[in-house]
Amino acid sequence: MIYIAYRLNTGEVEVLAARLIKHGQIFSAAVALGSAAVGGGAVAADLPDYLEIVVDESRASDAEVAMQNTLALDAGMQVIYAEALAKYKQHLHERVPLILAMFSDGGGRFVLYQPGRGRIEAPPVPEIYPLAKSVSHSTMAVYQLVAPYLLDPSDGSWRQPMLSYRGQIQATLGTLDDLDVDDEVRARFRTILEKDIAFMDECLQTGQFSLESVTAFAREVEPLIHENVWLAASAQVKHWQSVLTEWKAMLGDQWQHTYAVSNTIYVTRRNNILFSVLAQFMGADAINHRLLLVETTSFESPEADLLDVVTRIIADRAIGEIFFRAPQVMDAELLGEAAREAIEADATTDRPAVLPSVAPYNTVQWPWQTETDSGSGPGNLKQLGD
């Protein structure tokens, strides 16, 4: 909050300062007020002692004022842009359907914003998905309990956490018969949990473990985890395909104008499940046009954040068309292109430029690695055993 120490007789200066403050030009507003006040006859000597700690006796240079005025233009733009974004979001809801596909621990959330009908959230993925994931993660948890101590298992810090987690697994085994799953799935869950218990018991009884013993444990459960992965993914894909089949039929001709956006962090970027399911219904031509993938730093993105970013992307394409004659030029950082040229210009024989090929602005390529000749080694779990 800005406290003004002087009462001005000229209302025009106050109005001007208020406008400057509204648009981020706080520094300039303060200078304007200070200059007007001094012109009115107030001087530092007229101030009471209790204001000494508040009032700044230094004076900004003309260059500093000029810099702050210039930088305040961008701050003002951000305020204006935020106000416009709220209007664009309203227009988007009123005119085109929008699907938000959000990752979650339960296999994802799908929300449809339909013009004139408001918000619809799809039912969650069947419970077999989180169950299979949870059992598989139990083995990963056992690994995490011992990994920090592989160099020195004699450090007993791992024992109490392991005993505690062993109790959780034992409790799960005790109620496994009541779980509403197929007998084959229940048997696999039981085998995984029993192998967890057996490995932990050996660690607790001997006080020892090694990279070799941990690796042997991992190899025992690996094929079982593969089966759980297939089970969970199959349930997830079938569920969301069913939801999109229903929504596509409900939207009818509007489907061709529907936008969809999904979030991703690094580990979910390659073969992104929700994005891939959407692509089956929206088609390859929609990729990077009406079907968007946005990268975040969190596994779960708030719904409001995704609404903001998809609105920003769509609205900025109008800027791209008007200013640069290419709508999707604004989908990427403009400075990145100039920076690329700067990198190429500075490249030397000893340090050649390392840059990707240039793709057209309106590319419909998948937004993750798809080239088979750009690396070596396996590309999926099945190839690991080849």
C-alpha positions, -999 to +999 in steps of 0.1 A: +000+000+000+013+035-009+009+061+018+008+097+005+023+122+030+010+154+013-025+167+007-025+182-029-047+211-039-047+200-075-071+171-080-057+165-115-024+153-101-042+129-078-062+114-106-031+110-128-012+093-100-041+069-094-042+059-130-004+054-130-006+032-099-035+011-114-013+003-144+018-006-124+036+028-127+040+032-090+075+047-091+064+074-116+033+081-095+053+086-064+077+110-083+047+129-096+032+133-062+065+142-046+072+169-073+038+184-069+040+185-032+074+202-032+060+227-057+033+234-032+058+246-006+062+215+017+098+207+026+114+180+047+119+205+076+081+209+079+076+172+087+072+159+122+100+137+137+079+105+135+080+106+097+117+106+095+119+068+091+092+070+064+103+098+041+131+091+016+153+122+013+172+108-017+162+118-052+161+095-082+181+104-112+165+112-145+179+080-159+163+060-131+130+076-136+132+070-173+140+033-167+112+028-143+087+045-166+098+022-194+097-010-173+063+000-160+049-003-195+052-041-192+038-041-157+008-021-170+004-046-199+002-075-175-027-058-157-045-051-189-038-086-202-052-102-170-084-082-173-087-092-210-080-129-202-111-130-179-132-118-208-116-143-232-123-171-208-160-162-207-162-161-245-145-195-247-171-211-224-199-195-243-188-205-278-168-238-279-167-271-259-136-276-238-122-307-223-097-307-194-078-340-190-060-338-157-037-364-142-044-377-107-035-405-084-068-422-093-061-424-130-071-389-141-100-365-142-119-354-173-141-323-172-162-310-201-173-274-203-202-273-228-216-240-241-249-234-225-248-264-202-220-256-178-195-280-163-196-318-164-171-341-146-168-377-157-169-406-133-135-418-120-115-447-133-126-481-119-110-490-085-088-517-100-065-489-113-055-474-079-054-509-064-029-523-089-008-491-087-008-492-049+003-528-047+031-523-073+042-491-054+047-512-023+077-528-038+091-495-048+087-483-012+107-513+000+135-502-023+134-466-010+137-479+026+171-495+019+186-475-010+200-446+011+219-472+033+234-495+006+269-483+015+264-489+052+235-512+063+249-511+099+234-477+102+202-488+119+181-458+108+162-479+083+149-505+108+121-486+124+106-473+091+109-508+077+091-524+107+063-498+103+058-504+066+060-541+071+031-538+095+011-519+068+018-547+042+009-574+067-024-556+075-032-555+037-025-592+034-048-599+062-077-582+044-069-592+008-096-619+007-122-592+011-110-572-018-134-570-047-111-582-075-107-613-097-091-643-081-061-641-105-055-605-097-059-612-059-033-640-062-009-617-080-013-590-054-007-615-026+025-628-043+039-593-046+031-584-010+045-617+003+078-611-016+079-576+000+075-592+034+101-619+027+128-594+016+121-571+046+123-601+071+156-611+057+169-575+061+156-572+096+169-606+108+204-603+093+208-565+096+223-567+061+213-560+025+233-552-006+229-540-042+229-577-053+202-587-029+180-557-038+185-564-075+176-600-070+144-589-051+135-565-079+139-592-106+116-615-087+087-590-087+094-574-121+072-597-142+044-593-117+046-555-118+045-557-156+011-575-153-002-549-129+009-521-152-010-537-181-040-542-159-041-506-146-034-490-181-061-512-197-087-502-171-077-465-175-078-464-213-111-483-216-127-460-191-117-428-207-125-441-242-160-449-229-164-413-215-152-397-248-175-419-269-204-406-249-193-370-250-186-371-287-221-384-294-236-358-270-217-329-287-226-339-322-214-314-348-198-293-320-171-320-316-152-306-346-148-273-327-139-289-294-107-280-276-089-303-252-059-298-230-039-322-207-011-315-183+022-333-180+054-334-160+086-350-173+078-386-164+043-385-180+054-365-211+065-396-231+035-416-242+012-394-222-019-415-215-047-389-214-034-370-244-030-402-264-066-413-256-079-378-267-059-381-300-078-413-309-111-393-309-099-359-321-076-371-348-040-364-358-049-330-374-060-317-340-026-322-323-011-289-313-042-271-328-073-281-308-055-308-287-029-293-265-003-306-240+010-282-214+040-289-192+039-282-155+060-289-124+033-308-106+018-342-113-017-327-106-026-293-120-054-272-106-084-270-129-083-232-128-047-231-140-055-253-170-085-231-179-062-200-178-035-216-199-057-230-226-075-196-228-042-178-231-030-201-259-062-197-279-064-159-274-028-154-282-033-170-316-053-139-326-022-118-317-001-141-338-023-137-368-027-099-365+010-091-357+029-119-374+005-134-400+008-169-384-016-178-356+006-204-338+037-183-338+026-173-303+026-210-291+063-207-287+087-182-271+094-155-298+128-148-282+137-185-287+140-181-324+163-151-321+183-169-294+186-199-318+201-176-345+225-162-318+236-197-308+243-206-345+261-173-350+284-180-320+290-216-329+326-227-336+343-258-350+352-268-315+317-260-302+291-266-330+255-256-325+234-283-309+199-276-320+168-295-332+155-292-367+130-264-374+094-275-375+066-254-390+045-234-367+014-255-375+030-288-370+008-318-360+037-339-347+033-356-314+047-334-286+072-359-275+101-380-290+090-402-318+121-407-339+134-443-338+169-435-349+177-408-323+189-432-296+197-467-287+183-494-264+148-505-255+118-483-259+092-501-239+089-527-211+085-556-235+118-548-252+136-549-219+134-587-219+145-591-255 
